[in-house]
């Protein structure tokens, strides 16, 4: 199977897994139903993903990879910190407030007490996979005297707080629609301005 064909089939399977997860939850989702939805064989699913946990781990990592790509693009520090923060903010908002992430998070929260498997996978393959890269990005810009902080992890958490507020909770509760691209851009820019007021170096502010 050609690489592009395999990647397309892989994404079709992951899309089917997301649909099953949204409808049935993690506990009642099964490989047979995912295979049926994707018009794939169970053997293919087990060969590519190992088991159900591996399948949903891959689904979460696919979502997180979009944000990771943005972080990697800015790690060399070649672009202004404002551009890096806005790009990261827009990518993260698009991920966390999008329909796919909302479906995954709802399933994880609803079953966390009885079966924390998905919640743990979400933490390790999602947040824990993305946040260290963002912390490295902040450190890189601090080395270039664009940011000033004592604790980069705390600075990263503060940016997330400014960026998300209660937007993710409102999406999970179903009381807010997915934001438009324009709304995402405004929110990311506002979070960036607030963050730079807190952590922008005097040199960066004067420049």
Secondary structure as GFF3:
##gff-version 3
##sequence-region A 1 207
A	DSSP	alpha_helix	3	28	.	.	.	ID=ss1
A	DSSP	alpha_helix	31	38	.	.	.	ID=ss2
A	DSSP	alpha_helix	42	49	.	.	.	ID=ss3
A	DSSP	alpha_helix	52	74	.	.	.	ID=ss4
A	DSSP	alpha_helix	81	96	.	.	.	ID=ss5
A	DSSP	alpha_helix	99	110	.	.	.	ID=ss6
A	DSSP	alpha_helix	117	122	.	.	.	ID=ss7
A	DSSP	pi_helix	123	127	.	.	.	ID=ss8
A	DSSP	alpha_helix	128	143	.	.	.	ID=ss9
A	DSSP	alpha_helix	152	164	.	.	.	ID=ss10
A	DSSP	alpha_helix	167	173	.	.	.	ID=ss11
A	DSSP	alpha_helix	181	199	.	.	.	ID=ss12
A	DSSP	alpha_helix	202	206	.	.	.	ID=ss13
###
